[in-house]
Amino acid sequence: MNLQNDPSLSNKEMNFRVMLETEVNGKLKVLRENQERINQSHTAYYDQEKNQQDVNQYYQNIHFQTLNGKELFKSLHNLLETTHREQFSYKNSGHHLETWVDLHADGKYKSLYSGKQADPAIVIQSELETKVVLNEVPGEDGDILNIEHVVPQSWFRKKEPMRGDMHHLFYCEKGCNSFRGNKQYHDFPDFKPEAFTASKVVEECGMSELEEFEPEYGKGMIARATLYFLMRYPDKILPEFKNKINIPLLLQWHADFPPNSEYEKHRNQAIFELQGNRNPFIDFAESASKVDFSFINVHH
């Protein structure tokens, strides 16, 4: 895509677009290389044997069977914090997510809340068009409209390293991203997606009412990402938002939709190789019910 061929552009505007195109073309190049790697070898996407070796080594000093709930929380928190060696900026995390971490085995994206498939190259190119319209400066850490923070940025004042922690960032079509906003997750007893046509249900993203949102898709992944965030950052959510976290609901979604997908395991391994830490609720699903979250002071 070439956005430069416009004789009405000033030199400043031309330079701006050149910088944007260079940034996007670099991202597309990495994307194509990673998609080719997947096509040539499935183990490049997810190597089960290597994953298990890394899991064994990573948790070698965590005694899941003998620690009580509070001790297990503390031990895992310390592990996640001390091994989070590479703390990427939000912009750099977005690059890794879009070009590798959030790819499915077919090289495509799947939206977190709707499950709709998308072509990564088209998504990345559409970002270029959006940045041109918004006149966003290349290199700045502006919001990436197609990336969802499972724990909303406003809940921690957009601060790093939370903002760029890939364990709670997912591809999500911008319509669903906006539809959720910073609403808390909820389970509406009467929500049957196929039966709703009202405006409070949008594009199969889920259902929203007042300050609550139930996604159509991705509940297990959402739960595990949020539980990870609480364990990694137990004191970073602002007090006025802590009551928006429903731990029993998250544990129920985690149990109902266990981490069996290759995609979620690929993500966890890819983020581990980049950041240095892992999501224990993906590696040891049963540990979620053993951890004591009570001292975080949220809904139980």
Backbone bond lengths (Angstrom), bond angles and torsions (degrees), N, CA, C in turn:
res aa  C-N    CA-C-N  psi(-1)  N-CA   C-N-CA  omega(-1)  CA-C   N-CA-C  phi
1 M - - - 1.455 - - 1.522 109.40 -
2 N 1.336 115.90 132.00 1.463 119.53 -178.50 1.521 108.86 -122.07
3 L 1.331 115.15 112.38 1.458 120.46 -178.35 1.519 112.56 -102.24
4 Q 1.321 115.89 10.76 1.460 119.48 -172.74 1.530 113.43 -92.92
5 N 1.321 118.58 -20.65 1.462 121.52 -172.08 1.527 111.86 -79.47
6 D 1.285 115.78 68.17 1.460 122.16 178.85 1.527 107.37 -137.12
7 P 1.341 117.38 107.16 1.474 120.64 -175.16 1.522 113.67 -63.53
8 S 1.328 117.48 -15.59 1.465 119.87 -178.38 1.529 112.84 -82.51
9 L 1.335 117.11 -6.27 1.461 120.41 -176.99 1.524 111.81 -73.06
10 S 1.323 116.30 139.97 1.461 120.93 172.47 1.526 108.48 -77.62
11 N 1.326 116.40 167.86 1.466 119.75 177.86 1.526 111.18 -59.90
12 K 1.325 116.39 -38.97 1.460 120.08 179.82 1.523 110.56 -63.89
13 E 1.335 115.78 -44.36 1.464 119.49 179.39 1.518 111.11 -66.53
14 M 1.319 117.08 -37.68 1.457 120.98 178.20 1.526 110.60 -63.37
15 N 1.316 116.94 -46.09 1.465 120.68 178.71 1.525 111.39 -62.19
16 F 1.314 115.40 -38.69 1.461 121.32 177.80 1.528 110.52 -59.19
17 R 1.325 116.54 -46.14 1.466 120.25 -178.33 1.526 111.85 -70.88
18 V 1.321 116.64 -34.97 1.469 119.78 176.46 1.524 109.71 -62.01
19 M 1.318 116.78 -43.61 1.464 120.95 179.13 1.524 111.08 -62.90
20 L 1.325 116.34 -42.23 1.462 120.37 178.97 1.521 111.15 -63.07
21 E 1.328 116.33 -46.72 1.463 119.80 -178.65 1.523 111.22 -63.88
22 T 1.316 116.77 -38.39 1.464 120.36 177.96 1.522 110.38 -62.56
23 E 1.316 116.20 -43.06 1.464 121.76 179.27 1.524 110.90 -62.37
24 V 1.323 116.58 -47.64 1.461 121.24 -177.42 1.525 111.17 -69.78
25 N 1.331 117.54 -41.11 1.466 119.89 179.15 1.526 111.54 -62.98
26 G 1.328 116.53 -36.28 1.460 119.79 176.21 1.516 111.36 -64.20
27 K 1.323 116.25 -39.65 1.463 120.72 178.41 1.532 110.79 -66.86
28 L 1.328 116.68 -41.66 1.467 120.55 178.92 1.525 111.50 -64.41
29 K 1.311 117.21 -35.66 1.466 121.18 178.60 1.531 110.48 -62.82
30 V 1.324 116.46 -46.35 1.468 120.55 178.72 1.524 110.21 -64.45
31 L 1.323 117.01 -41.37 1.463 121.20 177.74 1.519 111.05 -57.15
32 R 1.325 117.58 -49.96 1.472 121.23 -178.14 1.526 110.94 -62.31
33 E 1.323 116.88 -39.13 1.465 120.08 178.44 1.527 110.84 -62.91
34 N 1.316 117.14 -41.80 1.463 120.55 179.83 1.521 112.02 -70.32
35 Q 1.325 117.16 -37.99 1.467 119.87 176.22 1.524 110.86 -63.32
36 E 1.327 116.43 -37.61 1.464 120.56 177.91 1.525 110.66 -66.92
37 R 1.314 117.53 -39.03 1.467 121.27 176.36 1.520 110.80 -58.35
38 I 1.324 116.13 -43.44 1.464 120.84 179.80 1.523 110.30 -64.41
39 N 1.336 116.76 -42.13 1.464 120.87 -179.60 1.521 111.97 -63.21
40 Q 1.311 116.62 -35.32 1.458 120.70 -176.60 1.519 112.89 -80.14
41 S 1.322 117.30 -31.87 1.464 120.32 -176.95 1.520 110.31 -152.56
42 H 1.332 116.12 120.56 1.460 119.05 -178.84 1.525 111.48 -66.18
43 T 1.327 117.50 -32.22 1.465 119.36 179.79 1.527 111.72 -66.89
44 A 1.326 117.28 -17.54 1.468 119.33 174.06 1.525 109.84 -65.52
45 Y 1.343 115.59 -31.32 1.462 120.42 178.06 1.525 110.73 -77.80
46 Y 1.321 116.29 -49.08 1.460 120.12 179.31 1.515 109.30 -152.24
47 D 1.328 115.27 116.98 1.458 122.78 179.56 1.526 107.38 -105.81
48 Q 1.326 116.10 101.78 1.462 120.73 -174.25 1.530 112.46 -61.08
49 E 1.317 116.38 -40.41 1.464 119.97 -178.61 1.533 111.07 -65.28
50 K 1.315 116.33 -46.17 1.473 119.69 178.91 1.521 110.75 -64.62
51 N 1.327 116.35 -39.64 1.453 120.64 178.47 1.526 110.56 -57.90
52 Q 1.334 116.58 -46.09 1.462 120.20 -178.47 1.525 111.53 -64.99
53 Q 1.311 116.52 -38.88 1.468 120.31 176.84 1.527 110.77 -61.71
54 D 1.328 116.09 -43.40 1.464 120.36 179.87 1.525 111.25 -66.53
55 V 1.330 116.50 -39.18 1.468 120.83 177.85 1.527 110.09 -61.44
56 N 1.323 116.58 -48.18 1.466 120.64 -178.67 1.527 111.44 -58.43
57 Q 1.317 115.44 -42.90 1.463 119.33 -178.54 1.527 111.71 -72.00
58 Y 1.319 116.45 -40.91 1.465 120.70 -175.38 1.531 111.75 -63.18
59 Y 1.334 116.13 -41.21 1.470 120.34 -175.18 1.530 112.74 -100.77
60 Q 1.305 118.23 17.72 1.462 120.52 -171.73 1.529 113.64 -60.45
61 N 1.317 117.81 -24.94 1.467 120.20 -179.34 1.529 113.44 -104.71
62 I 1.327 116.86 11.32 1.466 121.36 177.74 1.527 108.51 -101.07
63 H 1.325 116.35 119.48 1.469 121.17 -176.47 1.535 109.07 -99.02
64 F 1.317 115.01 83.14 1.463 120.95 -174.90 1.528 112.62 -58.23
65 Q 1.329 117.17 -36.26 1.460 120.73 -172.52 1.523 113.43 -80.03
66 T 1.318 117.94 -25.98 1.468 119.75 -172.66 1.524 114.19 -105.44
67 L 1.314 118.64 -20.73 1.466 120.75 -178.99 1.525 111.17 -77.90
68 N 1.336 116.86 143.72 1.459 118.71 173.15 1.527 109.23 -79.84
69 G 1.333 116.67 177.65 1.457 120.33 -172.68 1.511 114.78 -59.39
70 K 1.322 116.72 -43.48 1.470 120.34 179.90 1.524 111.22 -69.35
71 E 1.331 116.49 -40.81 1.465 120.52 179.20 1.521 110.93 -64.65
72 L 1.343 115.82 -38.77 1.458 119.87 -179.85 1.525 110.33 -66.43
73 F 1.331 116.47 -41.68 1.465 119.34 177.22 1.526 110.13 -59.28
74 K 1.318 116.27 -48.99 1.462 120.38 -177.03 1.524 111.47 -62.43
75 S 1.334 117.18 -43.50 1.466 120.75 -178.59 1.521 111.14 -64.55
76 L 1.334 116.54 -43.96 1.459 119.90 -179.87 1.528 110.92 -69.53
77 H 1.324 116.84 -39.69 1.472 119.41 176.89 1.526 110.56 -57.70
78 N 1.312 116.46 -47.90 1.468 120.37 -179.53 1.525 111.18 -61.22
79 L 1.325 116.31 -39.41 1.464 120.39 179.45 1.527 110.77 -65.24
80 L 1.328 117.00 -48.26 1.467 120.59 -178.47 1.524 111.24 -63.10
81 E 1.313 116.46 -37.55 1.467 120.45 -178.14 1.528 111.89 -72.23
82 T 1.323 116.85 -46.77 1.471 119.77 -175.08 1.521 112.70 -73.37
83 T 1.327 117.74 -25.00 1.470 120.19 -179.62 1.521 112.76 -93.47
84 H 1.333 117.48 -3.01 1.474 121.46 177.91 1.529 107.71 -78.98
85 R 1.321 115.31 70.67 1.467 121.75 -170.69 1.520 112.82 -75.13
86 E 1.321 117.07 -42.85 1.467 121.03 -179.39 1.525 108.55 -100.30
87 Q 1.310 116.45 107.72 1.459 120.91 -179.32 1.526 108.41 -104.85
88 F 1.330 114.35 92.02 1.461 121.29 -174.57 1.522 111.55 -72.21
89 S 1.320 115.42 148.35 1.456 119.87 169.60 1.526 108.12 -66.98
90 Y 1.318 115.43 161.58 1.469 120.44 178.92 1.527 111.22 -57.16
91 K 1.319 116.87 -42.22 1.466 120.77 -179.98 1.526 111.15 -61.11
92 N 1.327 117.29 -46.34 1.464 120.15 -179.30 1.523 111.72 -69.03
93 S 1.324 116.71 -35.15 1.460 119.72 175.28 1.522 110.48 -62.82
94 G 1.335 116.08 -40.99 1.460 119.84 177.79 1.510 111.75 -58.82
95 H 1.324 116.80 -40.38 1.466 121.10 177.69 1.525 110.45 -60.39
96 H 1.331 117.70 -48.57 1.468 120.97 -179.00 1.531 111.55 -65.49
97 L 1.319 116.69 -40.21 1.461 120.27 179.60 1.521 111.38 -62.14
98 E 1.314 115.64 -47.70 1.466 119.84 -173.66 1.522 112.97 -73.14
99 T 1.325 117.50 -27.47 1.467 119.57 -175.34 1.518 113.66 -100.21
100 W 1.354 117.98 -13.71 1.463 118.62 -176.84 1.529 114.11 -151.87
101 V 1.311 117.10 -58.39 1.462 121.07 -169.38 1.518 112.47 -57.70
102 D 1.323 118.57 -44.06 1.462 120.91 -172.86 1.528 113.68 -95.27
103 L 1.316 117.28 11.36 1.465 119.50 174.73 1.522 110.33 -74.68
104 H 1.327 115.37 143.69 1.468 120.67 169.45 1.527 108.23 -88.53
105 A 1.320 116.18 173.98 1.465 120.49 -174.32 1.526 112.69 -62.29
106 D 1.332 117.43 -21.31 1.466 121.29 177.67 1.528 111.99 -89.60
107 G 1.330 117.18 5.42 1.459 120.88 179.33 1.513 114.39 81.15
108 K 1.338 117.42 9.13 1.466 121.86 -178.83 1.525 110.62 -106.87
109 Y 1.333 115.14 171.90 1.458 121.96 170.81 1.522 108.87 -97.72
110 K 1.326 114.87 160.32 1.457 120.79 169.02 1.528 106.84 -137.66
111 S 1.310 116.81 122.54 1.459 121.55 -173.92 1.526 111.82 -62.66
112 L 1.326 116.61 135.30 1.456 122.02 -173.78 1.518 112.84 -58.17
113 Y 1.339 118.32 -44.62 1.457 120.92 -172.29 1.523 114.46 -92.84
114 S 1.326 118.05 -25.96 1.466 120.29 -177.77 1.518 113.15 -108.12
115 G 1.330 117.41 -23.11 1.462 121.12 -175.68 1.514 113.10 79.23
116 K 1.338 117.73 5.29 1.462 120.59 -179.48 1.524 111.09 -71.15
117 Q 1.337 115.08 138.02 1.458 120.41 179.95 1.531 110.29 -81.37
118 A 1.331 115.56 150.54 1.466 120.56 178.30 1.517 109.77 -145.67
119 D 1.334 115.48 150.55 1.456 122.25 176.28 1.528 108.15 -84.18
120 P 1.341 117.90 118.29 1.471 119.90 -177.10 1.523 113.85 -56.44
121 A 1.330 117.69 -38.77 1.466 119.91 -178.38 1.525 110.89 -62.90
122 I 1.321 116.68 -40.68 1.467 120.31 179.08 1.523 110.51 -66.69
123 V 1.324 116.52 -40.97 1.469 120.78 178.85 1.525 110.55 -61.49
124 I 1.327 116.41 -46.41 1.465 120.85 -178.67 1.526 110.89 -65.30
125 Q 1.337 117.09 -40.95 1.464 120.24 178.31 1.525 111.42 -65.85
126 S 1.331 116.63 -35.17 1.470 119.32 178.91 1.524 110.84 -66.83
127 E 1.330 116.43 -29.10 1.465 119.80 176.01 1.526 110.57 -63.44
128 L 1.335 115.33 -38.03 1.465 120.19 178.16 1.520 109.99 -59.60
129 E 1.317 116.73 -47.11 1.458 120.68 -179.70 1.529 111.10 -61.78
130 T 1.345 115.45 -41.38 1.467 119.67 179.79 1.517 111.34 -63.62
131 K 1.329 116.44 -41.95 1.467 119.74 -179.42 1.527 111.33 -65.70
132 V 1.327 116.65 -34.89 1.463 119.91 177.24 1.527 109.84 -64.71
133 V 1.325 116.22 -44.46 1.466 120.29 -179.89 1.527 110.92 -63.31
134 L 1.341 115.66 -42.54 1.465 120.41 -177.72 1.521 112.57 -81.63
135 N 1.352 115.28 -8.85 1.469 120.69 -177.57 1.525 111.08 57.40
136 E 1.345 115.03 40.22 1.467 120.77 -178.88 1.520 109.87 -76.62
137 V 1.306 116.22 134.60 1.461 121.50 -176.67 1.521 110.53 -74.32
138 P 1.344 118.65 127.23 1.461 120.79 177.07 1.521 110.89 -58.40
139 G 1.319 115.46 140.80 1.456 119.87 178.11 1.515 113.50 93.79
140 E 1.346 117.24 -17.42 1.453 118.87 178.40 1.522 109.97 -79.96
141 D 1.330 115.85 153.61 1.457 121.31 -179.07 1.524 110.92 -90.15
142 G 1.315 117.54 56.65 1.452 120.87 176.17 1.517 110.66 -72.67
143 D 1.337 116.36 164.56 1.456 119.71 -179.65 1.523 110.70 -63.87
144 I 1.329 115.50 137.39 1.459 121.80 176.08 1.523 106.26 -97.55
145 L 1.324 116.86 111.38 1.457 121.10 -167.86 1.517 113.50 -65.94
146 N 1.328 117.67 -19.89 1.459 120.50 -178.43 1.525 112.80 -99.06
147 I 1.317 118.11 10.18 1.462 121.21 177.78 1.524 109.14 -118.78
148 E 1.322 115.61 125.75 1.454 122.21 -178.30 1.522 111.09 -101.79
149 H 1.320 115.46 130.94 1.462 121.73 168.40 1.526 106.74 -88.08
150 V 1.322 116.96 114.62 1.459 120.20 179.43 1.530 110.11 -59.78
151 V 1.322 116.44 -40.28 1.467 120.93 168.64 1.530 105.85 -95.08
152 P 1.342 118.18 111.77 1.469 120.92 -172.51 1.526 113.10 -55.79
153 Q 1.329 114.86 144.50 1.463 120.28 -177.16 1.532 112.76 -60.62
154 S 1.328 116.30 -33.22 1.466 119.32 -178.84 1.524 111.88 -65.60
155 W 1.325 116.95 -21.51 1.465 120.21 -178.86 1.526 111.87 -73.06
156 F 1.343 116.69 -16.99 1.473 119.25 178.23 1.537 111.10 -133.21
157 R 1.327 116.35 24.31 1.475 124.35 175.91 1.532 112.72 57.20
158 K 1.292 117.84 33.20 1.470 123.09 177.01 1.530 112.82 56.84
159 K 1.293 117.16 27.56 1.465 120.11 -176.72 1.524 111.34 -84.30
160 E 1.339 114.79 150.50 1.454 121.68 171.95 1.536 108.63 -89.85
161 P 1.343 118.72 154.81 1.468 127.20 5.78 1.519 114.69 -85.02
162 M 1.352 117.48 1.60 1.462 119.87 -177.16 1.526 111.68 -61.58
163 R 1.330 115.65 -41.15 1.466 120.00 -174.54 1.523 112.35 -62.75
164 G 1.323 117.22 -34.56 1.456 120.48 -177.75 1.515 114.60 -102.94
165 D 1.334 118.25 9.23 1.468 121.17 -179.29 1.528 109.11 -75.74
166 M 1.317 116.02 110.69 1.464 121.14 -172.21 1.520 114.23 -67.15
167 H 1.318 118.05 -16.95 1.463 119.30 -179.47 1.525 112.11 -63.45
168 H 1.341 118.63 -21.25 1.472 118.64 178.02 1.532 112.00 -120.31
169 L 1.325 116.95 20.60 1.463 122.51 175.53 1.525 109.81 -111.52
170 F 1.332 116.30 133.63 1.460 121.71 -178.10 1.532 110.31 -140.23
171 Y 1.343 115.34 151.76 1.464 118.85 169.84 1.522 108.48 -65.07
172 C 1.310 115.77 135.24 1.462 121.70 177.85 1.516 107.62 -154.17
173 E 1.328 117.38 125.51 1.460 119.86 179.64 1.533 109.37 -53.45
174 K 1.331 115.57 142.14 1.467 119.40 -169.51 1.526 113.33 -62.61
175 G 1.335 117.65 -27.52 1.459 119.61 177.77 1.519 111.61 -64.66
176 C 1.327 116.36 -43.24 1.469 120.83 178.22 1.519 110.76 -70.63
177 N 1.317 115.92 -37.25 1.463 120.94 178.48 1.526 109.79 -59.11
178 S 1.327 116.22 -47.31 1.465 121.06 179.65 1.524 111.41 -67.97
179 F 1.333 116.57 -36.55 1.463 121.69 -178.52 1.526 110.63 -62.12
180 R 1.330 116.33 -40.45 1.463 119.60 178.46 1.529 110.68 -73.18
181 G 1.343 117.05 -42.96 1.460 120.13 -176.97 1.514 110.82 60.22
182 N 1.341 116.46 -127.32 1.466 119.14 176.66 1.525 111.14 -117.45
183 K 1.327 115.49 27.97 1.468 120.17 179.40 1.525 110.90 -69.07
184 Q 1.314 115.65 152.52 1.459 120.36 177.79 1.528 110.06 -79.03
185 Y 1.329 115.87 152.67 1.460 120.46 177.75 1.524 109.83 -73.75
186 H 1.331 114.64 146.17 1.462 120.50 -174.47 1.525 108.59 -152.31
187 D 1.321 115.57 160.67 1.464 121.22 175.11 1.522 107.72 -120.54
188 F 1.344 117.23 106.04 1.456 121.31 178.55 1.529 108.85 -80.26
189 P 1.326 118.30 120.74 1.474 120.58 -175.06 1.526 113.95 -57.04
190 D 1.338 116.69 -33.16 1.468 119.85 -175.33 1.527 113.19 -101.69
191 F 1.337 117.38 14.15 1.471 119.54 -176.91 1.517 110.42 -78.16
192 K 1.329 115.22 109.91 1.462 122.39 173.24 1.524 105.56 -122.98
193 P 1.325 118.00 100.19 1.475 121.40 -170.09 1.517 114.92 -48.32
194 E 1.337 116.95 -41.53 1.463 119.12 -175.32 1.521 112.45 -71.73
195 A 1.329 117.59 -13.52 1.459 120.66 -176.68 1.523 112.98 -95.64
196 F 1.328 117.19 -6.22 1.457 120.44 -174.81 1.526 111.63 -103.49
197 T 1.328 115.61 136.37 1.469 120.74 173.54 1.527 110.51 -129.44
198 A 1.309 117.17 1.73 1.468 121.12 -177.02 1.521 111.11 -70.58
199 S 1.332 115.51 165.64 1.463 120.57 -176.30 1.519 112.50 -66.91
200 K 1.317 117.32 -18.54 1.465 119.18 -179.45 1.525 111.84 -76.95
201 V 1.328 116.95 -4.43 1.461 121.17 172.46 1.521 106.91 -116.44
202 V 1.325 117.20 119.32 1.460 121.37 -171.82 1.518 111.96 -120.71
203 E 1.334 116.41 122.97 1.467 122.26 168.63 1.526 113.96 48.03
204 E 1.329 115.95 35.66 1.463 120.65 179.94 1.526 112.60 61.73
205 C 1.329 117.45 20.40 1.472 120.81 177.71 1.517 110.64 -75.04
206 G 1.316 116.34 -31.30 1.449 120.93 -175.78 1.514 109.91 143.81
207 M 1.325 115.66 -159.95 1.459 121.54 -178.85 1.522 109.63 -122.47
208 S 1.329 115.20 138.52 1.457 120.76 179.24 1.519 109.22 -130.78
209 E 1.314 115.61 134.25 1.457 120.61 177.99 1.521 107.92 -147.91
210 L 1.325 116.38 126.47 1.457 121.64 -175.43 1.526 109.74 54.29
211 E 1.328 118.46 -119.20 1.466 121.02 -177.25 1.517 111.77 -107.40
212 E 1.340 116.81 25.59 1.465 120.73 -176.56 1.525 110.82 -124.84
213 F 1.323 115.66 149.30 1.465 121.38 -176.06 1.522 109.67 -143.56
214 E 1.332 115.24 131.04 1.466 120.85 173.47 1.526 108.45 -117.27
215 P 1.325 118.08 119.84 1.467 119.91 -179.33 1.521 112.23 -73.99
216 E 1.307 115.16 153.93 1.457 122.31 174.90 1.528 110.50 -74.90
217 Y 1.308 116.47 -29.80 1.470 122.52 -169.21 1.528 108.44 -145.48
218 G 1.332 116.59 157.81 1.463 121.18 169.57 1.515 116.23 84.86
219 K 1.338 118.06 15.85 1.466 119.56 -173.50 1.526 113.17 -60.75
220 G 1.332 117.37 -41.39 1.460 119.50 -179.69 1.512 112.06 -64.14
221 M 1.329 116.47 -44.56 1.468 120.80 179.16 1.525 111.10 -63.72
222 I 1.333 115.61 -40.81 1.465 121.03 177.98 1.523 110.40 -60.18
223 A 1.327 116.06 -46.01 1.465 120.82 -178.81 1.522 111.22 -61.09
224 R 1.320 116.60 -48.02 1.470 119.66 -177.44 1.527 111.96 -66.94
225 A 1.315 116.82 -36.30 1.467 119.96 178.06 1.527 110.81 -66.35
226 T 1.336 116.46 -40.00 1.464 120.13 179.41 1.521 111.14 -69.05
227 L 1.332 117.08 -42.76 1.464 120.46 178.22 1.526 110.71 -62.67
228 Y 1.335 116.20 -38.69 1.468 119.72 174.46 1.529 109.82 -58.26
229 F 1.333 116.32 -48.16 1.470 120.76 -177.45 1.526 110.49 -58.21
230 L 1.331 116.90 -44.34 1.463 120.93 -179.43 1.523 111.22 -62.93
231 M 1.316 116.29 -36.55 1.463 119.80 -179.98 1.531 110.88 -75.74
232 R 1.311 117.23 -40.05 1.468 120.71 -178.92 1.527 111.59 -73.80
233 Y 1.348 116.66 -36.54 1.471 121.42 -175.07 1.534 110.38 -129.23
234 P 1.322 118.83 65.46 1.472 120.35 -173.31 1.520 114.70 -65.54
235 D 1.333 118.41 -17.84 1.465 120.60 -176.69 1.525 113.09 -120.62
236 K 1.333 117.81 18.45 1.462 120.09 -174.02 1.525 114.37 -100.51
237 I 1.319 118.34 -16.65 1.466 119.95 177.98 1.525 108.35 -78.86
238 L 1.320 116.43 131.56 1.459 121.43 -177.69 1.528 110.52 -60.79
239 P 1.332 117.97 144.09 1.470 121.37 -175.90 1.521 113.81 -52.79
240 E 1.336 116.87 -38.05 1.469 119.12 -176.48 1.525 113.54 -70.38
241 F 1.343 117.22 -10.47 1.462 120.01 179.70 1.526 113.23 -108.88
242 K 1.322 117.30 -7.80 1.469 118.94 -175.78 1.526 112.42 -62.67
243 N 1.342 116.49 -31.43 1.461 118.34 -178.66 1.526 112.50 -76.10
244 K 1.337 116.82 0.12 1.463 120.36 177.10 1.531 111.95 -89.99
245 I 1.327 117.20 -0.32 1.462 121.14 -179.13 1.520 109.08 -102.44
246 N 1.309 115.74 119.80 1.464 122.16 -177.96 1.529 108.45 -107.42
247 I 1.330 116.42 93.94 1.461 120.03 -175.09 1.529 112.78 -64.92
248 P 1.339 120.24 -42.18 1.472 118.23 176.54 1.530 112.85 -56.87
249 L 1.334 116.81 -38.69 1.469 120.03 177.92 1.524 110.44 -65.38
250 L 1.329 117.30 -44.08 1.466 120.62 179.47 1.523 110.94 -61.70
251 L 1.319 116.79 -42.08 1.467 120.31 178.99 1.526 110.84 -65.92
252 Q 1.332 116.40 -34.81 1.468 119.55 178.14 1.522 110.86 -68.37
253 W 1.322 117.54 -44.48 1.469 120.64 177.20 1.525 110.45 -62.41
254 H 1.328 116.37 -40.28 1.465 120.78 177.97 1.525 110.44 -59.72
255 A 1.333 117.10 -42.68 1.467 121.18 -179.55 1.526 111.77 -71.81
256 D 1.323 116.44 -39.21 1.472 120.78 -177.81 1.525 112.41 -71.23
257 F 1.321 116.53 -31.66 1.472 121.65 -177.21 1.529 108.91 -128.31
258 P 1.341 117.25 76.72 1.473 121.65 -173.77 1.530 112.68 -67.18
259 P 1.336 116.25 162.92 1.475 121.15 -175.44 1.524 113.02 -80.45
260 N 1.315 115.67 67.50 1.465 120.23 -177.31 1.523 113.45 -99.11
261 S 1.327 117.70 -11.07 1.464 119.18 -174.45 1.522 111.31 -77.10
262 E 1.311 115.11 143.00 1.458 120.50 177.17 1.527 110.39 -63.97
263 Y 1.316 115.91 -34.14 1.469 120.60 178.96 1.524 111.34 -58.07
264 E 1.319 116.84 -47.85 1.466 119.51 -177.72 1.529 111.01 -66.73
265 K 1.325 115.99 -35.92 1.468 119.51 177.83 1.530 110.81 -70.15
266 H 1.329 116.40 -39.19 1.470 120.44 174.56 1.522 110.63 -58.80
267 R 1.322 116.42 -47.46 1.472 121.19 179.61 1.526 111.03 -56.38
268 N 1.326 115.33 -49.00 1.462 120.37 -176.97 1.527 111.41 -61.19
269 Q 1.332 115.69 -42.82 1.464 120.19 179.54 1.531 111.08 -68.83
270 A 1.330 116.44 -41.61 1.469 120.43 -179.63 1.527 111.06 -64.05
271 I 1.325 116.50 -42.27 1.467 120.19 178.95 1.524 110.19 -67.33
272 F 1.325 116.42 -38.77 1.470 120.41 176.23 1.524 110.95 -57.42
273 E 1.318 116.43 -43.84 1.465 120.07 -178.61 1.529 111.87 -68.92
274 L 1.324 116.98 -24.73 1.465 121.28 179.60 1.532 112.44 -92.00
275 Q 1.328 116.83 -50.74 1.466 121.83 -174.73 1.522 113.13 -88.89
276 G 1.342 115.76 -34.71 1.457 120.36 -177.60 1.511 114.59 105.32
277 N 1.348 118.47 -13.36 1.464 119.43 179.69 1.528 111.22 -120.57
278 R 1.329 115.56 168.55 1.459 121.74 -173.03 1.530 109.97 -127.39
279 N 1.347 114.91 167.85 1.462 120.63 172.71 1.528 107.97 -99.76
280 P 1.339 118.15 109.01 1.468 120.33 -176.10 1.519 114.03 -65.75
281 F 1.324 117.68 -21.11 1.457 120.04 -178.18 1.527 111.96 -79.09
282 I 1.324 116.06 -11.28 1.464 121.28 169.76 1.523 109.49 -89.43
283 D 1.321 116.69 -42.50 1.464 121.22 -177.61 1.522 112.74 -73.42
284 F 1.325 117.07 -37.19 1.464 122.70 -179.72 1.524 107.80 -133.85
285 A 1.321 116.08 81.73 1.464 121.01 -173.52 1.524 112.13 -57.32
286 E 1.336 116.41 -36.52 1.459 120.22 -176.34 1.528 112.61 -68.67
287 S 1.327 117.42 -15.83 1.470 120.14 -177.70 1.524 112.36 -68.76
288 A 1.324 117.82 -22.38 1.470 120.43 -176.51 1.522 111.68 -59.97
289 S 1.328 116.99 -39.53 1.466 120.27 -178.53 1.521 112.31 -76.45
290 K 1.319 117.73 -13.05 1.469 121.44 -179.09 1.524 112.64 -92.56
291 V 1.318 116.55 -21.97 1.466 121.07 -176.25 1.528 110.52 -76.80
292 D 1.314 116.28 138.87 1.461 122.18 176.69 1.531 108.90 -96.99
293 F 1.333 115.57 108.58 1.467 120.95 -179.89 1.533 112.21 -94.03
294 S 1.327 117.60 4.97 1.468 120.71 -166.13 1.522 114.09 -61.50
295 F 1.316 118.45 -34.82 1.459 118.92 -174.10 1.526 113.11 -75.66
296 I 1.346 117.86 -5.49 1.467 119.85 176.90 1.526 110.56 -73.12
297 N 1.341 116.41 -16.08 1.463 121.18 175.48 1.527 111.96 67.14
298 V 1.331 115.16 53.37 1.458 120.89 174.29 1.523 107.72 -126.56
299 H 1.326 116.86 -179.68 1.465 121.26 -179.40 1.516 111.15 -59.09
300 H 1.324 117.44 138.73 1.469 122.16 176.05 1.518 109.41 -133.06
